[in-house]
């Protein structure tokens, strides 16, 4: 049995689908998960990653764990307690979804420091481990769905700054390979898309998939910051804007690790758009 936490998120949901399609026994968990959230063959069991005692029954009899690092609640995750519960239950391998920010933004608590502490807890657990460090997700583009649907327009800052965003399905397939295959113990994989794309280019790709143009309106940094502060903490906003506007060399770099693990190139942004175009119609 493989336990997948964060199973209703962009990566976790895709991973459950990959494992179930391969006929692997998988328990999918998140706080509000139901059987309607999982494909045939998978088991849905609600649990709270922040409440370790809710996870213990799910770990019993499991061989491996996909650990989502808590997302917006990462600062509340007791990763050492989760790893200890996994080890006590007999889990032999943890695949951790971490963040590229551990390497590129170590000074940032929100993007680097918290994720680094979670990584340390997993490495020191005594359980075999693999760490995944993705960059920006293609699925962050869902934030544009409403304005594209209603106005065929999007607004974003730094319209011509490119980053190699990654398809969550690629992250899921790398996670599945690490959970099921040999040679991944003790590995840290940086995961990116195949090439940098800019916000302006991504709007054009969405328009092409829809068959009609999507206008791109470039925001100032101040306009973007004011908008983001409505739903994100200030430190997260400022680090995010720094990544989007002044990415480091590491954040601009196209990593070979998807090809290294899967034996193929990462999916381009256009593939993600085609699979999810219904959200923008």
N, C-alpha and C positions, 0 to 999 in steps of 0.2 A: 504494500500500500504506500502511496505517495500522498502526503498532505500538502495542499496548496493554500497558503494564506493570501489574503487580498484577492480572493477569487472572483469578485465582481468588478475589479479594476481592469484597466486596459491590458496589462500584461497577464495578470492572474487568470482572467476569463479566457484569454487566448491560450494560455498554457493548459488549462483544464481541457479545452477543446482538442489540443494536440495530443495530450496523453490519452484521453478517452477514445479518440479516433484510432489510436494505436493499440487499443484494447488493454491499456494499463489500468489497474485498479487505482482510483484516485478519490480522495476526500477533499472537497472544495469547501473552504470556510471564509466567512466574513461576518460582520455583525448582523446584517439583515438578510442573509442569503436564504433562498428558498429553492425547492426542486425546479421551479420554472427558470432558474438562473443557470442551470447546468445541463449539458447534453446527456443523452441516454448513456448509461454505463457509469456515470459519475455520481457520487453521493454528496449531497449538500448538508452541511451541519453548521449552524450558526455558532460563532464564538467571537470573543473580543480579544484582539491581539494584545491589548493593553492589560487585560485581565488574564494572567497566566493560568489560573486555575480552570478557566473555561477551555483552555487548549489541551490540558493533560489527557482527558478521555480520548481526544482525537489522535493523540500521539501513540496510544497503546496499539501495538501490532504494526505500526508503520515502519517502513525501511528508510524513507527519505523525506526531507522537508524543503519546500520552497518557502523562504521567509521573505515576505514583503516588509520593507524597513519602516513601515508605519505612516508614510506619506506626511500629511500635515500634523499627525500625532506622533511623529518620530521622537520628539523630545520627551514623550511620556513612555516610550517603549523601554521596558527592562529587558534588554537583549540577553544579558547574562542569565536571567531567570528563565527566559524562553529556551535558550540553548541548553541549560541544565535540565529543564523538564524534558527536552527532546532526547538528550543523552540518557537520562534515567529510564525513559520509555523504550530504549533500544534503537532509536534512530541512528543510522550510521553515516548519513551524509546530509549536510545542509547546503543548499544553494541560496545565497543571499542576493536580493536585488538591492544594490547600493546606488551610488551616484558618481558620475565623473568628477563632481566637485570635490571629492576627497583628494584628488590629485591636482585639480586646477584651481580650486578656491579653498585651500586649507585654512585660511584666515577667517572664513565665513562660517559662523555657527550654523546657519540655516542650510547651507549647501555643502559644507565640508566637514566641520567639526563634529556635528552630531552623527553623521553617517560614518565618519572615521571611528568613533567610539563604538558604534554597532558592529562595524567590521572587526574591531579588536576583540569584542566579546565572542564573536563567532570563531575567530581564529584560535582563541585561547580556550575553547570549550572542550577540547579533547575529542571532538567529532570531526570526521573528514569534511572539508568545506571547499566550495567554489564561490567566488565573488564576481558579480556582474556589475559593471559600472557604465551604464548607458549615459549618453549625452541627452540633448533635447528630444522629446517624443514628437513624432508626426501627429499623434493624436491630440496634442495641445491645440491643433488647428480647429478642433471642435468649438473653441471659443468664438470662432468666426461664423458658426452655423446660423445663428439668428440674423445677423446683418446681411449675410449672403442670401438667406431665404427671403427676407423682407425688402431688401434694398439693392441686392446684387452689388454690394460694396463692402469693403472692410477698411478698418483704420488700424494702423500699427506704427510703431517707431522704427527707425533704422531700416528703411525699406530696401537698402542695397547692401546690407551686411549679411553675408552668407554663413550658415552653419549646417553641418551634415546631420540633420535630424534623422532619427531612426524609427522604423516601423515597429510598433510593439509586438507584432507577430514574429519579427526576427528575434527580438529579445526572448519571447516565449520559446521559440525553436532552439535557441542556444541553451536556455534553461533546461529544456527537455533532454537535449543531448548530454548535458552535465549530469542530470539526474539518472539517466539510463545507461550511459556509456562509461568506458574506462578512460583513464588518462587526464581527468579533469580535477582530481584532488590537488588542493594547494594552488590552483590557478586563479588569477585575477584577469578577467576579460573586459577590455574597454570596448563598448559597442556603439557604433555610429552608422549612419547611412552611407551610401556609396559616393556622395559628392555634396559639397555645400550648396544650399539653395537659399535665396533671399526671400523675405516676406513678399516682395513684389512678384517674384517668380511663382511663389506658392499660390498667390491669388490668381495668376494667369493659368496655372495648372487646374485649379478648381473651375475656372471659367471654361476651359477646354472640355472638361468632363461634363459640364452642364450644357455645353453647346451654345453658350452666350457669355459675353464678357462680364467680368467682375471688376469693378473699379477699385483701385487702391489709393487710399488717402493716407499720406504720411503724417503721423503725429509728431509733435515735438516731444522731447524727453519729459518736459513738465506735464504735458497733457496725458501722456501715457502713465506717468507716475501717479497723478491724481486719480486716474481711473482705476489703476491697480490697487491703490490704497483702500478702495472700497471693500476689497475682499481678501487682501493679503497683508501680513504684518510688514512694518516699515523696513526691517532688515532684509526680509525676503524680497521685497520690491526692489530695493537698491542693488542687491546682488544680481537679481534677475536682469535688471536694466544694464548692469555692467557686462553681463554675459552677452546680452543681445546687441549691445552697442559697441563694446570694446572687448571682444572675445580674445582670450589668450591663444597662443600658438597651439596649445593642447586642445582647446575647444574648437579650433578651426580644423584640426587634423582629422583626416579620414583614417580610421583604425582598420587594420587587416584582420581583426579578431573574429568577425562574423565569418569571413571566408575561411579562416583558420579552423574554426569549429565545424562549420556546416558544409564546407567544400564548394561554396558558391558565393557570388557577390550579394551584398545586402539589397533588399528591395528598394527601388527608387520611390521618392515621395509620390509620384503619379500613381503607383500601384495602390498605396494606401488610400488615395483620393477615390480611385475607381471602386474599391471595396466599400467605401463609406459615403459615396456621393448622395445617397438618399437623405443624409442628415442636412444637406445643403440645398435640396430642391424646394 
